[in-house]
């Protein structure tokens, strides 16, 4: 997996995306997608401009991990993180613990005139306790610790997207509901 290091490079230099766009002529949309890890590709000309502007080599512009992630969520009780190492795919199953925040809304059909409405949910991730998962759990903890911040953030965003879609689908909720999650030991 390859990700742009632009977010860190700009933060280290205390430079805003707007300034880079003005100084280089690169669109703000392109820069934003690079900063937030949404870019599907990048032109060599864009890399060249950014490297010259920031006075770095292309090697400093990217971070790399020798694997790719995908996420599968079939249940609100757990999700699977699939780690593709090229020849092998490792599946890590993680338990989800949901904490919901409710509010009372007017409801003429309810006895007291109010009904609960879900306003947000937070998902805490934990490792399965079963002994057959312990080796994988330890390996995954070490993997997370070694990931560069940008790749950890990319993985966090990908898991959050899948958990949101799964939660909204399984509960039949408004897609705009506030849903967050945190890794174990965070």
N, C-alpha and C positions, 0 to 999 in steps of 0.2 A: 504494500500500500504506500502510495506517495501522496504527500500533502504539502501544500504551500506553507512556508514559514513566515509569510508576510505579516501576520498579526503580531508575532513576537518582534520581528524586525522594526515595525513601526512603533510599537510600544517602547522598545529600547531607545529609540531616537525621539520619542515624544512627538511623532508626526501623525497628523490626521489624514484620513482617506481623501478628504476634500483638497488638502494641500498637494498631495501626490497627484491627484487628477489634474489640478491646475498646472502644476509644474511639468508633468510628463505628457499630457494630452491623452492619457489612458482614461477610458470612461469610468465613472464612479461605480457603475453597475459591475464592471469587470473586476475592479479592485475589491468591492464589497464581497463578491462571490469568492475571490481568492482568500480574503481575510477570514471569512466564516466557513470555509471548507466546502462550498457548494459548487465550485468550478468543476466542469466535466473535462476540461482541457484548457490549454493555454498556448498562444502563438509564440514562436521563438522571438519575434519582434518585441512582444510585450515583456518577456523574460529579459531580453537584452536591455530595454529601456529601464526596467526596474532595477536590474543589477548595476547598471551605470549610475542611476540616480542614488541608490543606497550605497554604492561603492563596495559591492560584494561580488563573490563568484556565484555561478549557478548552484554550486554545491551547498552554499549557505542559504539559498532560496527555498530549498526543499528539505523535508524530513522523510525518511524511508523506514519501513518495517517489512521484513521478508514474509509477510502474510497479509491476507485480506479478511475482513469480517463481514458476516451477514447475520441477520437476526430473524428468528422465527418465534411467533407467539400464537399458540393455539388455545391457551387457557389463561385465565386471570391468576392462576396459582403459580405459574412458572413461565419462563421463556428459555429458549435455546439460543446460545451464541455459537455460531459456526465459524471456526477459524480455519481458513484455507491456507495451507503451507505449500501449495503447489502439488506435491504428490499425495499428500494426506489432508483430510479434513477432520478436525477435532471438534467435537460437540461438547460444550459446557452448558449444563442445565443449571439455571439459577432460580431460586424461589423468590416470589414477589409477595410482599406484605403491604396491603393497601390501607391507607389512613384517609378517611373521607371527612370533608367539612360540609356540614349541612346548614341551611338557613330556612327560616319559616317564610312562606309566601302566602298571600291571600288565596284561599280556596273555599268558595261558597258551599262546596259539597262536603267538606270536612266538618266534623262535629263542633270543633271550636273555631271554625272559620279559617284555619291555617293548615298548611301541609308542608312537609319537609321537601326541600329541593337541594340537590347536590350542587355545590359551587366550586369545589376543588377536590383533587385527590393527589396524594403523594405516595409514591411507590418506593419502599425500602427493599433493596436487593439483599438476599442472604444466600449462603451456600447450603445445599442439602446436607443433612446430618449423616445419611447412610454411609457406611464405611467404603462402599464401592465408589463413592464420589470423592473421597478424601484426597487421593493422588491428583485428580483433575482440579480440585479446588485449590490445592497448594500451588500447582503449576500456574493456574489462572491468576492467583494473587501476585505471584512473582512476575508474570507477564504484565499485569496492570502497572506494577511498580516501575518496570523498565521502560514502558511506553513513553516517548516524548510527549510533552504536554499537548501539542497540536493533535497528535494521533489519539490520545486519550479523549480529548474534546470531541474529535470526529466520531469516535466510538460512542461517547456519551450521547451526542446528537442523534446518531442512528438508532440507538436503543430507545431513546425518548420518543422518537417518531413512531417506532413500531409499537411501543407500549401504549402510546396515545391512541393509535388507530385500533389496537386490540381492545382497549378499555372502552372506547367510545362504541365500537361495534358490538361487543358482548353485552354492554349495559344499555345500548340504544340511547346514547346521550348526544347532546349538542357537541359538535366537533370543536367548538371554541372553549370548552371547559378547561380550566387551569389544571394541568397535570405535570407533575415533576417527579424526579426520582433521584436516588443517591446510591452510590456503590456501597458495599460493606466497608466498614471502618472509615467512612467519610465523616 
